[in-house]
Amino acid sequence: MKYSMKPVFFSCFVCAGLSAAAQKGNDVTAPLHALQPDYPVPYNPPTTVAVKQVLDRVFNYLDAATPAEFINRGSGAVLANVSAADTNTIFKPGDFRLTSYEWGVTYSGMLQVGAATGDKKYTDYTTRRMQLIADAVPVFKPLFEKYRNRSNPLRSVIDPHALDDAGAMCAAMIKAERSGTVNKLRPVIDNFMQYISTKEFRLSDGTLARNRPHPNTIWLDDLYMAVPALAQMGKLTGDQKYFDDAVKQVIQFSERMFNKQKNVYMHGWVQGMEEHPQFHWARANGWAIMTKVELLDVLPENHPGRPKVLELLKAHIKGLAAYQSGSGFWHQLLDRNDSYLETSATAIYTYCIAHAIQKGWIDAVAYGPMALLAWNAVSTKVNDKGQIEGTCVGTGMGFEPAFYYYRPVNVYAAHGYGPVLLAGAAIYDLLQKNKYKINDSALQYYEK
């Protein structure tokens, strides 16, 4: 179903968005306050059945579009056993890459949906592909070391060169390892963690950074590309050093990049610049807020950095609440309403807000309706095939607005799928454990 994106304006008793028939009434003949507005997205609380239907469409598409097989590059023949792999072996082509950071988020999303709904096919999706990778690394690693072939399908796993290669995949692998559903993942996890902890470039104070597009540049995206993996490793091993590094990254990124007046983050920060242009890119803010949520999920209650991380999460959610549009979406640049409405960031915020409510970190009455409105918006962007529309493609860093305003959107932008799965899982859980209903025309939260 398509929904128009007409703006909706309200006065005390008269809604300008009413149908022509409704407008024929007057204050004597009709209860104008109860007339139905022409909302641009569904406004009623979703049901768990409806949420699951959306998630199933996404699953069916992704399961078909990401085959978990290796083939011969020349003949196309499927390998019966990965031990027979050689330099002509590749993943069977699909719509997305099985080892990208976006797919690390997708694997985590599948696990969350499986846990929320009890539907084993979601868990099996991640288990099957993780096991394929775990079984293949011992075969492909000697081939890579011998030939240094960058077309090796597991190059980014065997020899990570950036946080994009390591962090999101590592976090998802540790979650799978902790669940006991996949064998032989620990060597892969350890390799990723060695890169994150000892090889990635850092500033002098230990803050994770890059040397592009300028030397000593901090990308907000990198919080998610490192901290959830560090936090999960702390949970897996019990080693405090991983929690300490994770908290340090959140605090030191925030000291440089969090706007305390707007309560949102700038996208990039370059050491040595006298001025720091602030472009509050929506998805980067999504990576930042999801980082804090994932860290708090496993950070010990008595860790000295926990109160600060929780304080930052609450401030960030308050800031995001101020920028949600009337249609439920957030804009590509959060504080620029003439930039387009973007799906992946909206889905991330949906997940984080709903999850934070369930954890008791934020006020459910204040933020629950906002999360449901956001999910209703996101659900309109899942098409009949299960593809997700309205997602910004991969984005570097810019210092002028046109760069962000005109980034393309595409159904093959992999960044949208994991966030939508996570959002659906959190909303499903929220609806099961809490009650939402329309009261005096407005969406409200009540405890069951």
N, C-alpha and C positions, 0 to 999 in steps of 0.2 A: 504494500500500500504506500502511495506517495502522499506526502504532506507538504502543503504550501509553506513557504517561509515568510508569510506576511507578518509584519510586526503587530504586536497586540498592545493596546493602550487601555488603561483603566481609569475611571473616576470613582467616586464613592459608590454610586448606585447605577451608573450607566456604563456599559462596555461598548466601545466603538467597534469591536470586532464581532458584534452579534450579527446573526443572519438577518436578511431583509424582513423575513416574517416576524422575527422576534422584535424588531425595531418598531412594529406597528402598535405594540402595547405602550401604555403610559404608566405613570406612577400609581394610578388608581386601579387600572385593569389588569396589571401584571406584576408579579414579584420580580422586579428587574434584577435584584441582586442575585437571584438564583438562575438567571438565564445562562445558557451554555456559551462560553467564549469560543472563538474559532482558533483554538490553539494550533501552533505549527507542528507540534509532535504530540503523541498521546500523553494525556495528563493523569488519567486514573492510575492507581497503583498497579504495577504488573503482577501477574501471578507466577508462582514457581513453574507451572506448566508452560506458560508463555516464554519465560526465560530459558527453560530447557529446550524449547523448540528452536530458539535462535541459536543456542550453543550447538545443538545437533546439526543445524545447517552448516555452521562453520566447521565442525568436526568432519562431516561427510565430505566437504570440499577438500580439506587439508589431508585427510587420509588418502584420498584418491590422487591428490596433486603432489604428494611427497613420498614416492615409493621408497621402501626400505630395502633396497637391493643394490648389489654391484653388478656391472655388466662389462663386457669387453668393448672398448671404444670403437673398434673397427667393425666387428660383426654384430654387435648389439646383443649377443648371447648372455644370458644371466648366469653368473657364477653360482654353481651348486654349493661350493664351499669357499669361504674367504681365504683359506690357506693357499688356494691356487692363484691368488692375485699376483699381477705383475705390473710393469710400467704402463700397460695398456688398459688397466682396470680403472673404472670411474664409477661414481654413483650413477644409478639409473636416473636420467634427467627428469626433473619435475618442474614445478613452478617456483620452488624456493630451495635455498641451500640448507642442508641439514646440520651444518656446523657453524652457522653464522651467529652473531650475538642476538639477532632478532629471534632466531630459532631457540636460543637458550631461554628467552622469555616465553616462547611458545611452549617449550617443554615444561617449564614451571607452571604455566597456565593450565596445561592439560592435567598435571598432577592436582592442582587446586580444584578443578572442576570434578575430577574423579572423587576427591575427598568430600566435596560439598554435596554432590548428587548421589554418590554411591554407584555411579555407572562405571564399570570396570574398563570399558573400551577406551576411556580417556587416559587412565593410568597406563593401560597397555600400549597406547600410542607412544608415550615417552619411553616406557620400558623396552619396547621392541627396537626403537632407533638408538637408544643409549647402548643396548647390548650389542647391536651391530657395530657401533663405533668401538666399544671396548674390545670386542673380538678382533677387530680389524687393525687396531693400532700396532700390536706386536708384529703383524705381517707387513704393514706399510712403512713402519719406522726404519727397518734395514734398507728398504728400497729407497727411501728418501735420503738416508745417510750415504748411500752408495752413489746415487745419481744426482742428488740435490735438485730434483725435478719439482719446480713450483707448481706443476699441474697435478702433482700428487693430491688425491682427493682429501687427504687428512693432513695436509701441510700445516694448516692453522692450528691443528690440535697437537701435532708433533713438535712444531717449531714456531710457537706464537711470537709475533712481532709487534703486537699492540694490545692494549687493554680490550679493544673490540674483539680480538681473537680469543681472549682468555676468560674475562670476568663473568659474563652472563651464562656462558656454557658451563663454566666451573661451578657456579652457584646451583644450576639445575642438576648437575651431576652429583653434587654433594647431597642434595635433597633426595635424589634417587638412591644414592648409597645409603643414606640414613633410613630409607624406607625398606631396605633389604630386597628390592625387586630386581637389581641388576648386579651381575658379578664382574669382577676384574676392572672396576672403575678406578680404584684407588691410585694406581700408577699414573693414570691420566690426570686425576685431580692434583696429585703432588706436582706434576710437571707444570700445570697451569699456575698453581700457587707459587712455585719457585719463580715463575716469570713475574707475577704480580708483586711479590714481596721483595725480589732482589734485582730484577732486570729492567722494569719499566722506569723511564726517566722521572726524576723527582726534583723539585726545587730544594734549596739548601735546608729548609725546615722540614723536609720530608713529604711535602704535598705532591701528589701525583700530577704530572704535567706532560705536555707534548712540546715539540719544537716546530709546530706548524699551527696556523699559517705564519707565526712569528716565533722567534726563540722564547722559551719560558712562558708558554701559554697554558692557562688552565681552561679546560672544557668542562662545563657543568655536566655534560653527558657522562664523563668519566667517573662520577660518583657511582652510578649504577654499574659501570663496567669494572668496578673493583670492590666496592664495599660489601655488597651482598655475598660475594665469594669469601671475603675475609671473615665476615660474620658467621657464615655457614661453617667455615673451617674451624672457627673458634668453638662452635657448637659440637662439631664432629670430634675434635681432638681434646677439647677442654683447655687448650693452651690460651692463656690470657693475652698473649702478644697479638693475636689476631683481632680480638675485640678492641684492644688498645689502638691498634692501627686504624681499624674501621672508624672508631669514634673520632680519632684525630683528623681523619680525612673530612668527615662531615663538618666538624667545627672549623677547620682551617679553610675549607672551601667557602663556608658560610661567612666567615669573617671578611673575606674579600668580595663575595659575590651576592650576598643577601641584602636586598634593599629594605631597610627597617621601616621606611615610610609606607612602601607599597606591600611589604611582606611577600615579595616574590624575588626570584633570582634573575640576574643577568645571564646571558648565555656564555660569554667568554670574558676572560680577564688576562691581560698581557703584562707581565712584569716589565717595568721600565717605561710604560706609557704614563704620561702626566695626567691624561684624562681617560676615563674608562666608559666608552659609550654603552648605554644600557639598552639592550634589545632583549625583551623578556619573552623569549621563544617558548611556546607552549610545551612542546614535547621535552625539551631539556628540563623545564620545570617538573614535568612528569617523572623523568628519571630521578630527579633530586628528591621528590616527595616519596617515590616508591623505595628509594634507598633507605630513607629514614624508617619507613614502615617495616621493611625486611630486616633492618638492623634491630629495631625494637622487638621484633618477634622472637629473637634468640638471645639478645643481650641480657646478661644476668641482672636481676632486679637490684642487686647491690653494687653494680658497676658504677664507679664515681661519675662516669660520663653520661649515664642514662638520663638524669633530669634535664641536662642541656639538650640532648637529642629530642626528648619529648617536648621541651619548650619550643624548639625550632619547628617540629612537626605541627604543633598547634598554631603557631604564628603563620606558617605557610598555608595551612588550610583556611585560616581566617582571610589571608590575602587572596587566595583563589576564589573564595566565596564571593568576594566583591566584584569579580570579573566574569562570573558565569552569565551568559547571555540569556535572554528571555526564551530562547528556543532550547535551552538546556546544554548547548555546546559551549566550549570556550574557543576564543579566537586564536589564530596562528601566532600573532603577537598579542599577548594577554591584554595589554592596556591600549590596544589600537583597534577600535571597533570596526574600522573599515578594512581590516585584514580578514581573510576568510575563516570560516568555522572549520575546525580540524577534528578529525575523529579519534586518532590514536591518543592524543593528549586527553581528550574528554574521557576516553575509556580508562586511562591510567588514573585520572582523578576520581572517577567512579569507584574503581577498586580501592584506592587508598582511603577514601572517605568512609565507604561502607565497612571496610576492614577495621578502621580506627574506631568506628562506632561499636562494632562487635567486641573489640578488645577493651572498651571502656575508656579510651584515651580522650574522646571528645564527646560533646553533648549530642545525644541522639535526637532530641527534639529540634535542636537548631539545625543540624546538618543532614538528618535522614531524608527529609523531602528533597533536598538538593541532590543527593546521590541518586534517588529514584528518578528524578527529572532527567538527570544526566544519562542514566541507563536507558530511559525511554528514547532519548535522542540518539544514543549509540545504536539502539536496536533498529532504527529506521535506515541505518547505513549498512546493514547486512542484507545483501540482495538475495534473490531466489536461489542462486547457485551456492550461496554461503561465502561469497567474496565480500570483503569489507571495503566500502567506498569512502572517499574523502580523507584518505591518509596521506600526509605529506611524505614525499620520498626522502631518502637519506640527505642530510643537510650538514654542510660545513659551517664555518663561522663567518659572519659578515659584520661590517661596521657602518652600514647604511640600510635603510628600510626596504628598498626594492628587492634586495636579495631574499628576504624572508617573505615578502608579499607575493612573490611570483614563483616560489618553489612549486613544482608540479605536484599533483595528487594522482594516485594510481592504485588500482586494486592489487597490483603486484608489489606494492610497497610493503615489505614483510613486517614492518614495524607495527602494523595495526592488529595483527592476529593474536599475539600473546596478550596484549592489553585487553582485548575484547573478551578473551577466555577468562582472564583474571577478574575482570569487571563482572561478568556473568556469574562466576563462582561466588563472589562476595555478595552480590545482590540476592542470589538464590539463598545463601546462608542467612542474610539479613531478613528476608521475607519469612523464612521458616521460624525464626526465633523472635520476631517482633511483629507488631501490627501497624499497618498503615491504612488510613481510610480518608475519604473526603468528608470534611466537616465544615459546614457553612461555605461550601464551594472550594475550599482550599485543601491541599494535600497535607495531612498531619500525621505525626508519629505518636503511637501509644504502646506502652508495654503490654504484652499478652498477659 
